[in-house]
Amino acid sequence: MNAIAVVMQGRWWCPMCGPAGPWGWSMMLSWVVVVAVVVALAWLLLQGAARRGPHDGTPPGSPNAEEILRQRYARGEIDRDTYLRMLDDLQRGSSR
């Protein structure tokens, strides 16, 4: 038997003939990493969409400017003239 026949029949003759194929564990681990990255990106996108809230940019349940102004007037932080002036400013600003 010559040296070529021994090498051809040896364990490392055909790298694609083993149970793990040509890439072995490195290919399997790279796919695990790819799947983990895809799952993480999908999760981050869903979390970002859930945090964004309504399309006007305000979180759900937060009061708007007029409601805050009403609350300040109700607590006595501002007087009636100031309330009416600020309310008028807010309403004119929203119609521009």
Secondary structure as GFF3:
##gff-version 3
##sequence-region A 1 96
A	DSSP	alpha_helix	3	9	.	.	.	ID=ss1
A	DSSP	alpha_helix	24	52	.	.	.	ID=ss2
A	DSSP	alpha_helix	65	75	.	.	.	ID=ss3
A	DSSP	alpha_helix	80	94	.	.	.	ID=ss4
###
